[in-house]
Amino acid sequence: MTEFEGKKAVISGATKGIGKAIAKAFLRNGATVIGVYSSDHNAADIFMQEWEKDDSFQEDRLILRRCDVADESAVLRFFTEIEQKFETIDILVNNAGIRRDGVLAMMHAENWQRVIDINLTGTFNMSKQAVLLMMKQKYGRIIHITSPMAHMGFAGQANYAASKAGQIGMMRSLAKETAKRKITVNCISPGFIDTDLLEGLTADQLDNYKKMVPMKRFGRTDEVAAAVLFLAGEQASYISGAVLEVTGGL
């Protein structure tokens, strides 16, 4: 028996980077994972193939579904399918997120809106439907993957910073709304993690960002996954409305 044996975990942005590491960690600890991805079927196929070769592999414990979390109707259809198959879920990890950087004065409105739609509205859409299912059993764990940019702010990331700050505000309100139903709501705030979200940065930018981190290195995806598993576990039953930073001291 492992800690998450029999638990159902929904993870958005589950086929790459941090989301994939989180999904693998839950799978290896006994959970059934329902992973959401936006459009990259190849990444989903690769993940499924990796899981089938994993020492912990059991058939039907990884389900991957395409869903635009910013699309309310698509999210509703997704959760209707989940309810029909599992009746309820135990864990939701809102990890789906994008960046479309640009200084605010020159930022295209569509780049502002798409980041808000996926990072913030997507978190709202997924959390709303998850809460409705979790209320059936009066138990649940909801975890948003936010960012230190929510309070630090970087030039060229007004849209991203706003979306991540919004996740924290939403989390604190939802934590109060669901506390009596034994549903905890928290945020994990990863710093500079070695994923494809760092792509597009110049060598000088990467070097400067690494110098900002007291540990003088970027984090690993498995280090973020470990923090998620902690907040999703029974030992974190009295933690709600909190932001756990995984930043190397940033």
DRENDO-1510 file (C-alpha; in Angstrom, 1 decimal, always signed):
<recs>
REC; n; res; u; v; w
REC; 1; MET; +0.0; +0.0; +0.0 .
REC; 2; THR; +1.2; +3.5; -0.8 .
REC; 3; GLU; -0.2; +6.8; +0.5 .
REC; 4; PHE; -2.4; +7.6; -2.5 .
REC; 5; GLU; -3.6; +4.1; -3.2 .
REC; 6; GLY; -7.2; +4.4; -4.5 .
REC; 7; LYS; -7.1; +8.2; -4.8 .
REC; 8; LYS; -8.0; +10.0; -8.0 .
REC; 9; ALA; -5.9; +13.0; -9.0 .
REC; 10; VAL; -6.7; +15.4; -11.8 .
REC; 11; ILE; -3.7; +17.3; -13.0 .
REC; 12; SER; -3.7; +20.0; -15.7 .
REC; 13; GLY; -0.7; +20.6; -17.9 .
REC; 14; ALA; +0.2; +17.0; -17.1 .
REC; 15; THR; +2.3; +15.9; -20.0 .
REC; 16; LYS; +5.3; +18.2; -19.8 .
REC; 17; GLY; +7.6; +19.7; -17.2 .
REC; 18; ILE; +6.4; +20.2; -13.7 .
REC; 19; GLY; +3.0; +18.7; -14.5 .
REC; 20; LYS; +4.5; +15.5; -15.8 .
REC; 21; ALA; +6.7; +15.2; -12.8 .
REC; 22; ILE; +3.7; +15.6; -10.5 .
REC; 23; ALA; +1.7; +13.1; -12.4 .
REC; 24; LYS; +4.5; +10.5; -12.3 .
REC; 25; ALA; +5.0; +11.1; -8.5 .
REC; 26; PHE; +1.3; +10.4; -7.9 .
REC; 27; LEU; +1.3; +7.3; -10.1 .
REC; 28; ARG; +4.3; +5.9; -8.3 .
REC; 29; ASN; +2.5; +6.4; -5.0 .
REC; 30; GLY; -0.6; +4.5; -6.0 .
REC; 31; ALA; -2.9; +7.2; -7.3 .
REC; 32; THR; -5.0; +7.0; -10.5 .
REC; 33; VAL; -4.1; +10.1; -12.5 .
REC; 34; ILE; -6.4; +11.9; -15.0 .
REC; 35; GLY; -4.0; +14.2; -16.8 .
REC; 36; VAL; -5.2; +17.1; -18.9 .
REC; 37; TYR; -3.2; +18.6; -21.8 .
REC; 38; SER; -4.1; +21.3; -24.3 .
REC; 39; SER; -2.9; +20.2; -27.8 .
REC; 40; ASP; +0.4; +18.3; -27.9 .
REC; 41; HIS; -0.7; +14.8; -28.7 .
REC; 42; ASN; +2.9; +13.7; -29.2 .
REC; 43; ALA; +3.8; +14.7; -25.6 .
REC; 44; ALA; +0.8; +12.7; -24.4 .
REC; 45; ASP; +1.8; +9.7; -26.3 .
REC; 46; ILE; +5.4; +9.8; -25.0 .
REC; 47; PHE; +4.2; +10.1; -21.4 .
REC; 48; MET; +1.9; +7.1; -21.9 .
REC; 49; GLN; +4.7; +5.1; -23.4 .
REC; 50; GLU; +7.0; +6.0; -20.5 .
REC; 51; TRP; +4.4; +5.0; -18.0 .
REC; 52; GLU; +3.8; +1.6; -19.6 .
REC; 53; LYS; +7.6; +0.9; -19.1 .
REC; 54; ASP; +7.6; +2.1; -15.5 .
REC; 55; ASP; +8.2; -0.3; -12.7 .
REC; 56; SER; +5.0; +0.9; -11.0 .
REC; 57; PHE; +2.8; +0.4; -14.2 .
REC; 58; GLN; -0.7; -0.8; -13.7 .
REC; 59; GLU; -3.2; -0.6; -16.5 .
REC; 60; ASP; -5.9; +2.1; -16.4 .
REC; 61; ARG; -4.2; +4.2; -13.7 .
REC; 62; LEU; -3.1; +6.9; -16.2 .
REC; 63; ILE; -5.8; +8.6; -18.3 .
REC; 64; LEU; -4.9; +11.5; -20.6 .
REC; 65; ARG; -7.5; +13.8; -22.0 .
REC; 66; ARG; -7.2; +16.9; -24.2 .
REC; 67; CYS; -9.1; +19.9; -22.7 .
REC; 68; ASP; -8.7; +23.7; -23.0 .
REC; 69; VAL; -9.0; +24.7; -19.3 .
REC; 70; ALA; -9.9; +28.2; -20.4 .
REC; 71; ASP; -13.0; +26.8; -22.2 .
REC; 72; GLU; -15.8; +26.5; -19.5 .
REC; 73; SER; -17.9; +24.2; -21.7 .
REC; 74; ALA; -14.9; +21.9; -22.4 .
REC; 75; VAL; -14.0; +21.7; -18.7 .
REC; 76; LEU; -17.7; +20.8; -17.9 .
REC; 77; ARG; -17.6; +18.0; -20.5 .
REC; 78; PHE; -14.4; +16.7; -19.0 .
REC; 79; PHE; -15.7; +16.6; -15.5 .
REC; 80; THR; -18.9; +15.1; -16.6 .
REC; 81; GLU; -16.9; +12.2; -18.0 .
REC; 82; ILE; -14.9; +12.0; -14.8 .
REC; 83; GLU; -18.0; +11.9; -12.7 .
REC; 84; GLN; -19.5; +9.1; -14.8 .
REC; 85; LYS; -16.4; +7.0; -14.5 .
REC; 86; PHE; -15.2; +7.7; -10.9 .
REC; 87; GLU; -18.2; +9.6; -9.2 .
REC; 88; THR; -15.7; +11.9; -7.4 .
REC; 89; ILE; -12.1; +12.9; -7.3 .
REC; 90; ASP; -9.7; +13.5; -4.3 .
REC; 91; ILE; -7.0; +15.8; -5.7 .
REC; 92; LEU; -6.8; +18.6; -8.2 .
REC; 93; VAL; -3.5; +20.2; -9.3 .
REC; 94; ASN; -4.0; +23.3; -11.4 .
REC; 95; ASN; -0.7; +23.3; -13.2 .
REC; 96; ALA; -1.6; +24.5; -16.7 .
REC; 97; GLY; +0.1; +27.7; -17.5 .
REC; 98; ILE; +1.7; +29.7; -20.3 .
REC; 99; ARG; +3.8; +32.8; -20.8 .
REC; 100; ARG; +3.5; +35.4; -23.5 .
REC; 101; ASP; +6.0; +38.1; -22.4 .
REC; 102; GLY; +6.1; +41.7; -23.5 .
REC; 103; VAL; +6.4; +45.1; -22.0 .
REC; 104; LEU; +2.9; +46.3; -21.0 .
REC; 105; ALA; +2.9; +49.4; -23.2 .
REC; 106; MET; +3.6; +47.2; -26.3 .
REC; 107; MET; +1.7; +44.1; -25.2 .
REC; 108; HIS; -0.9; +42.8; -27.7 .
REC; 109; ALA; -4.3; +42.5; -26.0 .
REC; 110; GLU; -4.7; +38.9; -27.2 .
REC; 111; ASN; -1.4; +38.0; -25.3 .
REC; 112; TRP; -2.7; +39.6; -22.2 .
REC; 113; GLN; -6.0; +37.8; -22.5 .
REC; 114; ARG; -4.7; +34.4; -23.3 .
REC; 115; VAL; -2.4; +34.3; -20.3 .
REC; 116; ILE; -5.2; +35.4; -18.0 .
REC; 117; ASP; -7.6; +32.9; -19.7 .
REC; 118; ILE; -5.4; +29.8; -19.2 .
REC; 119; ASN; -3.5; +30.6; -16.0 .
REC; 120; LEU; -6.3; +32.3; -14.0 .
REC; 121; THR; -9.7; +31.5; -15.6 .
REC; 122; GLY; -8.5; +28.0; -16.2 .
REC; 123; THR; -7.8; +27.6; -12.5 .
REC; 124; PHE; -11.3; +28.9; -11.8 .
REC; 125; ASN; -13.0; +26.6; -14.2 .
REC; 126; MET; -11.2; +23.5; -13.0 .
REC; 127; SER; -11.5; +24.3; -9.3 .
REC; 128; LYS; -15.2; +25.0; -9.6 .
REC; 129; GLN; -16.0; +21.6; -11.1 .
REC; 130; ALA; -13.6; +19.8; -8.7 .
REC; 131; VAL; -15.2; +21.4; -5.6 .
REC; 132; LEU; -18.6; +20.2; -6.8 .
REC; 133; LEU; -17.4; +16.6; -7.0 .
REC; 134; MET; -15.3; +16.8; -3.8 .
REC; 135; MET; -18.3; +18.0; -1.8 .
REC; 136; LYS; -20.0; +14.6; -2.4 .
REC; 137; GLN; -17.4; +13.0; -0.1 .
REC; 138; LYS; -16.6; +16.0; +2.0 .
REC; 139; TYR; -12.9; +15.6; +1.3 .
REC; 140; GLY; -10.4; +17.0; -1.2 .
REC; 141; ARG; -7.1; +18.6; -1.9 .
REC; 142; ILE; -6.8; +21.5; -4.4 .
REC; 143; ILE; -3.3; +22.8; -5.3 .
REC; 144; HIS; -2.6; +25.7; -7.6 .
REC; 145; ILE; +0.9; +26.0; -9.2 .
REC; 146; THR; +1.6; +29.7; -8.9 .
REC; 147; SER; +4.9; +31.7; -9.1 .
REC; 148; PRO; +7.1; +34.1; -7.1 .
REC; 149; MET; +6.3; +36.5; -10.0 .
REC; 150; ALA; +3.0; +37.0; -8.2 .
REC; 151; HIS; +4.7; +39.3; -5.7 .
REC; 152; MET; +8.1; +40.0; -7.4 .
REC; 153; GLY; +7.1; +41.0; -10.9 .
REC; 154; PHE; +9.5; +41.0; -13.7 .
REC; 155; ALA; +9.6; +43.5; -16.5 .
REC; 156; GLY; +7.8; +42.1; -19.5 .
REC; 157; GLN; +5.6; +39.7; -17.4 .
REC; 158; ALA; +2.7; +41.9; -16.3 .
REC; 159; ASN; +0.2; +39.4; -17.7 .
REC; 160; TYR; +1.9; +36.4; -16.1 .
REC; 161; ALA; +2.4; +38.1; -12.8 .
REC; 162; ALA; -1.2; +39.2; -12.7 .
REC; 163; SER; -2.5; +35.7; -13.4 .
REC; 164; LYS; -0.3; +34.2; -10.7 .
REC; 165; ALA; -1.3; +36.8; -8.1 .
REC; 166; GLY; -4.9; +36.1; -9.0 .
REC; 167; GLN; -4.4; +32.4; -8.3 .
REC; 168; ILE; -3.2; +33.2; -4.8 .
REC; 169; GLY; -6.1; +35.5; -4.1 .
REC; 170; MET; -8.6; +32.9; -5.4 .
REC; 171; MET; -7.0; +30.2; -3.3 .
REC; 172; ARG; -7.3; +32.1; -0.1 .
REC; 173; SER; -11.0; +32.8; -0.7 .
REC; 174; LEU; -11.8; +29.2; -1.8 .
REC; 175; ALA; -9.9; +27.8; +1.2 .
REC; 176; LYS; -12.3; +29.7; +3.5 .
REC; 177; GLU; -15.3; +28.5; +1.5 .
REC; 178; THR; -14.4; +24.8; +1.6 .
REC; 179; ALA; -12.8; +24.4; +5.0 .
REC; 180; LYS; -15.9; +23.0; +6.7 .
REC; 181; ARG; -16.1; +20.3; +4.0 .
REC; 182; LYS; -12.6; +19.1; +4.7 .
REC; 183; ILE; -11.3; +20.4; +1.4 .
REC; 184; THR; -8.0; +22.2; +1.6 .
REC; 185; VAL; -6.8; +24.7; -0.9 .
REC; 186; ASN; -3.2; +25.8; -1.2 .
REC; 187; CYS; -0.6; +27.0; -3.6 .
REC; 188; ILE; +2.9; +25.8; -4.6 .
REC; 189; SER; +5.1; +28.6; -5.8 .
REC; 190; PRO; +8.1; +27.2; -7.8 .
REC; 191; GLY; +11.0; +29.5; -8.6 .
REC; 192; PHE; +13.3; +29.0; -11.5 .
REC; 193; ILE; +12.7; +25.3; -12.4 .
REC; 194; ASP; +14.5; +23.6; -15.3 .
REC; 195; THR; +11.6; +23.2; -17.7 .
REC; 196; ASP; +10.7; +24.4; -21.2 .
REC; 197; LEU; +9.2; +27.5; -19.7 .
REC; 198; LEU; +12.8; +28.8; -19.5 .
REC; 199; GLU; +13.2; +28.3; -23.3 .
REC; 200; GLY; +13.5; +31.6; -25.2 .
REC; 201; LEU; +15.6; +33.1; -22.5 .
REC; 202; THR; +19.1; +34.2; -23.6 .
REC; 203; ALA; +22.3; +32.7; -22.0 .
REC; 204; ASP; +22.8; +36.0; -20.2 .
REC; 205; GLN; +19.3; +36.0; -18.8 .
REC; 206; LEU; +19.7; +32.4; -17.6 .
REC; 207; ASP; +23.0; +33.2; -15.9 .
REC; 208; ASN; +21.6; +36.3; -14.3 .
REC; 209; TYR; +18.5; +34.4; -13.0 .
REC; 210; LYS; +20.7; +31.7; -11.6 .
REC; 211; LYS; +22.7; +34.3; -9.7 .
REC; 212; MET; +19.5; +35.6; -8.1 .
REC; 213; VAL; +18.9; +32.2; -6.5 .
REC; 214; PRO; +20.8; +31.8; -3.2 .
REC; 215; MET; +21.3; +28.1; -3.9 .
REC; 216; LYS; +22.9; +29.1; -7.3 .
REC; 217; ARG; +21.0; +26.5; -9.3 .
REC; 218; PHE; +17.6; +26.0; -10.9 .
REC; 219; GLY; +15.2; +23.6; -9.3 .
REC; 220; ARG; +14.2; +20.2; -10.5 .
REC; 221; THR; +10.7; +19.2; -11.4 .
REC; 222; ASP; +10.8; +16.3; -8.9 .
REC; 223; GLU; +11.5; +18.8; -6.1 .
REC; 224; VAL; +8.2; +20.6; -6.9 .
REC; 225; ALA; +6.4; +17.3; -7.2 .
REC; 226; ALA; +7.5; +16.3; -3.7 .
REC; 227; ALA; +6.0; +19.5; -2.3 .
REC; 228; VAL; +2.7; +18.8; -4.1 .
REC; 229; LEU; +2.6; +15.3; -2.7 .
REC; 230; PHE; +3.1; +16.7; +0.8 .
REC; 231; LEU; +0.2; +19.2; +0.5 .
REC; 232; ALA; -2.0; +16.5; -1.0 .
REC; 233; GLY; -1.3; +14.0; +1.8 .
REC; 234; GLU; -3.0; +13.3; +5.1 .
REC; 235; GLN; -0.1; +14.9; +7.0 .
REC; 236; ALA; -1.1; +18.3; +5.6 .
REC; 237; SER; -4.8; +18.1; +6.7 .
REC; 238; TYR; -4.5; +21.3; +8.8 .
REC; 239; ILE; -2.8; +23.4; +6.1 .
REC; 240; SER; -5.1; +25.5; +3.9 .
REC; 241; GLY; -4.9; +28.9; +2.4 .
REC; 242; ALA; -1.1; +28.7; +2.3 .
REC; 243; VAL; +1.6; +29.3; -0.3 .
REC; 244; LEU; +4.6; +26.9; -0.1 .
REC; 245; GLU; +7.6; +28.3; -1.9 .
REC; 246; VAL; +10.0; +26.0; -3.7 .
REC; 247; THR; +12.5; +28.6; -4.8 .
REC; 248; GLY; +16.0; +27.7; -3.5 .
REC; 249; GLY; +15.7; +30.7; -1.2 .
REC; 250; LEU; +14.7; +33.3; -3.8 .
</recs>
